[in-house]
Amino acid sequence: MASLFRVDPKTVTRWAASGRISSIRTPGGHRRFRESEVRALLLGEPSESTP
């Protein structure tokens, strides 16, 4: 996902930690993001998780 936004992977980790985009963690520790939220963030729209 970081490559889509042209940012460092740690930036995406910070976004998830701050609630900018929601994620779930796999048993292996990887993060998974909803496609709809990624698309909304790419378009600059508020995500579903943002009140």
ZASEKOL-742883 format. One line per 4 residues: for each residue x, y, z of C-alpha. Coordinates in Angstrom, 1 decimal. Each point is the difference from the previous one (the first is absolute). Layout:
BEGIN
X:Y:Z | ...
***
This chain:
BEGIN
0.0:0.0:0.0 | 2.8:2.4:0.7 | 1.0:-0.1:-3.6 | -3.5:1.1:-1.1
0.4:3.2:2.1 | 3.8:0.3:-0.7 | 0.8:0.1:3.7 | 2.2:-2.1:2.3
-1.7:-3.1:1.5 | 0.5:1.5:3.5 | -2.3:2.9:-1.1 | -2.8:-2.5:-0.7
0.6:-1.6:3.4 | -0.3:3.4:1.6 | -3.2:0.7:-1.9 | -1.5:-3.3:1.3
1.1:0.8:3.5 | -1.5:3.5:-0.1 | -3.3:-1.3:-1.5 | 0.4:1.7:-3.3
-0.7:-3.4:-1.6 | -1.2:-3.1:1.8 | 1.8:-3.3:-0.2 | -0.1:-3.5:1.3
3.0:-2.0:1.0 | 0.6:-3.5:-1.3 | 1.3:-2.8:2.3 | 3.4:0.6:-1.7
0.0:3.7:1.0 | -0.8:1.5:-3.4 | -2.5:2.8:-0.4 | -3.0:-0.3:-2.4
-2.0:3.0:-1.2 | -3.5:0.2:-1.5 | 0.2:0.8:-3.7 | -2.8:2.6:0.3
1.9:1.9:2.7 | 3.2:-0.1:-2.1 | -1.9:1.4:-3.0 | -1.6:2.7:2.0
3.3:1.1:1.5 | 1.5:0.0:-3.5 | -2.8:2.3:-1.2 | 0.3:2.2:3.1
-3.5:-1.0:1.2 | -0.7:-0.7:3.7 | 0.2:-3.7:0.7 | -2.8:-2.1:1.5
1.8:-0.1:3.3 | 0.1:3.8:0.3 | -3.1:1.4:1.8
***
